[in-house]
Amino acid sequence: MTPIIDGSGFREAVLAGLSARPRRIPCRFLYDTAGVALFERITALDSYPLCRAETALLDRHAADIAARVGAVTTVIEPGAGTMVKTRRLLAALDPVAYVPIDVAGAVLQEAARSLAGEFPRLAIVPMVADFTAGLTLPPGLDRSGPVLVFFPGSTIGNLSPAAARDFLAGCGRLAGAGGWVLVGVDPVRDPRLLHRAYDDPQGVTAAFTRNLLVRANRELGADFALGQFDHRAWWNAREGRMELHLVCTSTQQVTVAGCSFLFRSGDTIHVEDCYKYAPEHFHWLARQAGLSPAATWLDEDGLFSLHLLRPGAAPRLPS
């Protein structure tokens, strides 16, 4: 269970992102140990029902998923996090090996140790890596049987549509002929409900995004005045996404890793996008990536959907 390590590139990403216009830092850097803990708190909020809806879908349909995919040898999970939902799928599929991939190394190792206690016969090979940089697997992994790539939690929405298409194509290549890809997707909903989910009254999501600055202060010697950055979330109807920003409320000079950056009141750092896909729109995206929709499950309140995809369809180029 020794993890395969990959550097995070946090310093380089922050310096590049703060030098760009508009300023943007990739959302994967929200998920250090403290960020993962804050995100787990978000998923338990009444205003954020997505995690509960997806868990209920897995509870209800895990047996159906297992029946459709058959004897899967290996389950691969990019962005595995704490692996809470994965347990349901592993119990139903009973694979030989499980490869969780995540940038948060400490969280990944702890979750893998806990999972090993529950599944003692399962070979668990955690990889500390950024899955958006491409998916590769450790040598010696048993690929004699079908592979299922599991990508839950609507994380696909954090990628732009073009990046999501490319990522799905990579998942298809990783699954290979005879394999499967199972993706959790957040459908389009009332923007008022979305705003409440991404800017909760308790301020947990605000603490989650502001933790990016806490991390920069701690790891990069930055001197962000934390109280002078507000969390803002808004619905971008044209792009079909929620946007999360940190907004500077007063002029300040910030030093990060020895580099100086001027922030004026109203300047923003774009920290996350959350694209929403109706089932038919996601099917279109999957086909662009060369994947064929095999089954879709949608919860009764329309809060979440699971999509089982099969590699092998001819990719369709955008018209």
Residue pairs with C-beta under 8 A, 6 or more apart in sequence:
1 109
1 112
1 113
1 116
1 124
1 125
1 126
3 105
3 108
3 109
3 112
3 126
3 127
3 128
4 125
4 126
4 127
4 128
4 129
4 138
5 105
5 128
6 103
6 127
6 128
6 129
6 130
8 29
8 103
8 130
9 130
10 29
10 215
10 219
10 220
11 219
11 220
11 257
13 25
13 26
13 29
14 25
14 29
14 216
14 220
14 222
14 256
14 257
15 256
15 257
15 259
17 23
17 24
17 25
17 26
17 269
18 25
18 254
18 256
18 259
18 261
18 269
19 261
22 268
22 270
23 267
23 268
23 269
23 270
24 269
24 270
24 271
25 212
25 269
25 270
25 271
26 132
27 158
27 244
27 271
27 272
27 273
28 103
28 130
28 132
29 103
29 212
29 215
30 39
30 208
30 209
30 211
30 212
30 271
30 272
31 39
31 81
31 102
31 103
31 104
31 107
32 104
32 211
32 215
33 104
33 106
33 107
34 211
34 214
34 215
35 104
35 208
35 211
35 212
35 215
36 81
36 82
36 104
36 107
38 204
38 207
38 208
38 211
39 81
39 208
40 82
41 204
42 48
42 200
42 204
42 205
42 208
43 50
43 51
43 52
44 51
45 200
45 202
45 204
47 196
47 197
47 200
47 201
48 197
48 200
49 197
49 301
49 303
50 153
50 154
50 186
50 197
50 303
50 304
51 85
51 153
53 299
53 301
53 303
53 304
54 85
54 152
54 153
54 154
54 184
54 304
54 306
55 84
55 85
55 88
56 299
57 297
57 299
57 304
57 305
57 306
58 85
58 88
58 89
58 152
58 306
59 88
60 297
61 297
61 306
62 88
62 89
62 91
62 92
63 92
64 295
64 297
65 89
65 92
65 93
65 182
65 295
65 306
65 308
66 92
66 93
68 294
68 295
68 308
69 93
69 146
69 148
69 180
69 308
70 146
71 145
71 146
72 93
72 95
72 145
72 146
72 147
72 148
72 180
73 95
73 96
73 97
73 142
73 143
73 144
73 145
73 146
73 147
74 95
74 96
74 97
74 98
74 99
74 141
74 142
74 143
74 145
74 147
74 148
75 86
75 89
75 90
75 93
75 95
75 97
75 98
75 99
75 147
75 148
75 149
75 150
76 98
76 99
76 101
76 135
76 137
76 147
76 148
76 149
76 150
76 174
76 175
77 83
77 86
77 98
77 99
77 100
77 101
77 149
77 150
77 151
77 152
78 101
78 102
78 131
78 135
78 149
78 151
78 155
78 171
79 101
79 102
79 131
79 151
79 153
79 155
80 86
80 100
80 101
80 102
80 108
80 111
80 126
81 102
81 104
81 107
81 108
81 111
81 153
82 107
82 111
83 100
83 111
83 112
83 114
83 115
85 152
85 153
86 98
86 100
86 115
86 150
86 152
87 115
87 118
89 150
89 182
90 98
90 115
90 119
90 122
93 148
95 122
95 148
96 122
96 123
96 142
96 145
97 122
97 123
97 124
97 125
97 141
97 142
98 115
98 119
98 122
98 123
98 124
98 125
99 124
99 125
99 126
99 127
99 137
99 138
99 141
100 108
100 111
100 112
100 124
100 126
100 127
101 126
101 127
101 128
101 129
101 131
101 135
102 108
102 126
102 127
102 128
102 129
102 131
103 128
103 129
103 130
104 128
105 128
108 126
108 128
109 126
112 124
112 126
115 122
115 124
116 122
116 124
123 142
125 138
125 141
127 137
127 138
131 167
132 159
132 163
132 167
134 170
135 170
135 171
135 174
137 174
143 176
146 175
146 178
146 179
146 180
147 174
147 175
147 176
147 179
147 180
148 175
148 179
148 180
148 181
148 182
149 171
149 174
149 175
149 179
149 180
149 181
149 182
150 182
151 171
151 181
151 182
151 183
151 184
152 182
152 183
152 184
153 184
154 184
154 185
154 186
154 274
154 304
155 184
156 164
156 167
156 168
156 183
156 184
156 185
156 275
156 277
157 164
157 185
157 186
157 241
157 273
157 274
157 275
157 276
157 277
158 272
158 273
158 274
158 275
159 167
159 275
160 273
160 275
161 275
161 285
164 275
164 285
165 285
165 288
165 289
166 289
167 289
168 181
168 183
168 285
168 286
168 289
168 291
168 309
169 289
169 290
169 291
169 315
171 181
171 289
171 291
172 179
172 181
172 289
172 290
172 291
172 309
172 311
172 312
173 311
175 181
175 311
176 311
177 311
177 312
179 311
180 294
180 308
180 309
180 310
180 311
181 291
181 308
181 309
181 310
181 311
182 306
182 307
182 308
182 309
183 282
183 286
183 306
183 307
183 309
184 304
184 305
184 306
184 307
185 277
185 279
185 282
185 304
185 305
185 306
185 307
186 274
186 276
186 277
186 303
186 304
186 305
187 276
187 277
187 278
187 279
187 298
187 302
187 303
187 304
187 305
188 240
188 276
188 277
188 278
189 276
189 302
189 303
191 235
191 237
194 235
194 242
194 276
195 233
195 234
195 235
195 242
198 205
198 233
198 242
198 244
198 274
199 205
199 206
199 231
199 232
199 233
203 231
205 231
205 233
205 244
206 230
206 231
209 231
209 244
209 246
209 271
209 272
210 226
210 229
210 231
210 246
212 246
212 269
212 271
213 222
213 224
213 226
213 229
213 246
214 226
216 222
216 224
216 256
217 223
217 224
217 226
220 256
220 257
221 255
221 256
221 257
221 258
222 254
222 255
222 256
222 257
223 254
223 255
224 254
225 250
225 252
225 254
228 248
228 249
228 250
228 252
229 246
229 247
229 248
229 249
229 269
230 246
230 247
230 249
231 244
231 245
231 246
231 247
232 244
232 245
232 246
232 247
232 268
233 242
233 243
233 244
233 245
234 242
234 243
234 245
235 241
235 242
235 243
236 242
236 243
239 273
239 275
240 275
240 276
240 277
241 273
241 274
241 275
241 276
242 273
242 274
242 276
243 270
243 272
243 273
243 274
244 270
244 271
244 272
244 273
244 274
245 268
245 269
245 270
245 271
246 268
246 269
246 271
247 266
247 267
247 268
248 263
248 264
248 265
248 266
248 267
248 268
249 265
250 265
251 262
251 263
251 264
251 265
252 262
252 263
253 260
253 261
253 262
253 263
254 260
254 261
254 262
254 263
255 261
277 285
279 296
279 298
279 305
279 307
282 305
282 307
283 293
283 296
283 307
286 292
286 293
286 307
286 309
287 293
287 313
287 315
287 316
288 315
288 316
288 317
288 318
289 315
290 311
290 312
290 313
290 314
290 315
291 309
291 310
291 311
291 312
291 313
292 309
292 310
292 311
292 312
292 313
293 307
293 308
293 309
293 310
294 308
294 309
294 310
295 307
295 308
296 305
296 306
296 307
296 308
297 305
297 306
298 304
298 305
299 305
